[in-house]
Amino acid sequence: MATNSRTFAVPREAVWRVLIDGRSYSSWVVGTSAIRRVDHHWPAAGSRLDYRVGRGPLRHDGHTEVLSVDEGKCLELEAHAWPLGTARIELRLDDNPDGGCRVVMVEHPAQGSAAALHNPIGDGLLKLRNLEALRRLEKLARQKS
């Protein structure tokens, strides 16, 4: 399981505005090159967004589904990334005493070959990827605050 946390210098509501904008995911989720479609009721449980990963001949179309949502506080997702399988992602937002927001991102392989081959090296790579994702998410949240 890869866990990252970052304290943003923006209010929780600004971060949440980015998370509920399904079209923004290609701007902060590392590896996502385009959002192809977002359900009109995103991020309600069961809604999904369709995306493209990679570029040129090394691209793949996948989707992410919302498993649960706690408005303004937590979003649980399942990313379907064939041929590797699925990954579960939880994004938790907490107010900080200084007026900012602490974001915790937890990701782990759930099904498929990525889950079967899950190991500390894979977690380390996910942590590096998600470190950059949180940096990008904060940048977008600053623009929305």
C-alpha positions in Angstrom: 0.0 0.0 0.0 1.4 3.4 -1.0 0.5 6.3 1.3 1.3 9.9 0.6 0.3 13.0 2.5 0.8 16.6 1.8 -0.3 19.8 3.5 -1.7 22.3 1.0 -1.7 26.1 1.7 -5.3 26.2 0.4 -8.7 25.5 2.1 -10.2 22.0 1.9 -13.0 23.3 -0.2 -10.6 24.4 -3.0 -9.1 20.9 -3.1 -12.6 19.4 -3.2 -13.6 21.6 -6.1 -10.7 20.1 -8.1 -11.7 16.5 -7.1 -15.3 17.0 -8.2 -14.2 18.4 -11.6 -13.8 15.1 -13.5 -12.3 16.9 -16.4 -9.4 18.1 -14.3 -8.0 14.6 -13.7 -5.8 14.6 -16.7 -4.1 17.7 -15.3 -3.1 16.1 -12.0 -3.2 12.3 -12.3 0.2 11.3 -13.5 0.1 9.2 -16.7 -3.4 10.3 -17.7 -3.2 12.1 -21.1 -6.8 12.9 -21.7 -10.3 12.6 -20.2 -12.7 11.1 -22.7 -15.9 11.3 -20.8 -17.3 12.1 -17.3 -20.6 11.0 -16.0 -22.9 13.9 -15.4 -23.4 12.9 -11.7 -19.6 12.7 -11.0 -18.5 12.1 -8.2 -21.6 10.3 -6.9 -21.0 6.6 -5.9 -21.1 4.5 -9.1 -20.3 7.3 -11.4 -17.2 7.1 -13.6 -14.8 8.9 -15.8 -13.2 7.5 -18.9 -9.6 8.4 -19.7 -6.6 7.7 -21.9 -3.3 6.7 -20.5 -0.1 7.2 -22.5 0.4 8.5 -26.0 0.8 7.3 -29.5 1.0 3.5 -29.9 1.6 3.1 -26.1 -1.8 4.4 -25.1 -4.7 2.7 -23.5 -8.3 3.7 -22.6 -9.5 3.0 -19.1 -11.9 4.2 -16.6 -12.2 5.1 -12.9 -15.3 4.5 -10.8 -16.4 6.2 -7.6 -16.8 3.6 -4.8 -17.8 6.0 -2.1 -17.9 9.7 -1.4 -18.1 11.7 1.9 -18.8 15.2 0.5 -15.9 17.5 1.0 -13.9 15.0 3.0 -13.2 11.7 1.2 -13.3 10.1 -2.2 -12.7 6.4 -2.8 -12.0 5.3 -6.4 -11.3 2.2 -8.3 -9.1 2.7 -11.4 -9.4 0.0 -14.1 -6.1 -0.1 -15.9 -6.0 -3.2 -18.1 -3.8 -5.3 -18.5 -2.5 -4.6 -15.0 -5.9 -4.9 -13.2 -7.5 -2.4 -10.8 -6.2 -0.1 -8.2 -8.1 1.4 -5.2 -7.4 5.0 -4.4 -8.6 6.9 -1.3 -8.2 10.7 -1.1 -8.9 12.1 2.4 -9.0 15.8 3.1 -8.7 17.3 6.6 -8.7 20.9 7.7 -5.4 22.1 9.1 -5.3 24.5 12.1 -3.4 27.0 9.9 -6.3 27.2 7.5 -4.8 24.9 4.9 -5.7 21.3 4.1 -3.9 18.0 4.7 -4.5 15.6 1.8 -3.8 11.9 2.3 -3.7 9.7 -0.8 -3.6 5.9 -0.3 -3.3 3.6 -3.4 -3.0 -0.2 -3.7 -3.5 -2.8 -6.4 -6.8 -4.5 -6.0 -7.2 -7.1 -8.7 -5.2 -8.5 -11.6 -1.5 -8.9 -12.2 -0.6 -5.8 -10.3 -2.3 -7.2 -7.2 -0.7 -10.6 -7.6 2.7 -9.1 -8.0 2.3 -6.4 -5.3 5.5 -5.7 -3.5 7.5 -2.9 -1.7 9.2 -1.9 -4.9 5.8 -1.3 -6.6 4.6 0.6 -3.6 7.7 2.8 -3.8 7.0 3.6 -7.5 3.4 4.4 -6.6 4.6 6.7 -3.8 6.8 8.6 -6.3 4.0 8.9 -8.8 1.5 10.1 -6.2 4.0 12.6 -4.7 3.9 14.3 -8.1 0.1 13.9 -8.4 -0.4 15.7 -5.0 2.0 18.5 -6.1 -0.1 18.9 -9.3 -3.4 18.7 -7.3 -2.2 21.5 -5.0 -1.3 23.7 -8.0 -4.8 23.3 -9.4 -6.4 23.9 -6.0 -4.5 27.1 -5.7 -6.0 28.3 -9.0 -9.5 27.4 -7.7 -9.1 29.1 -4.3 
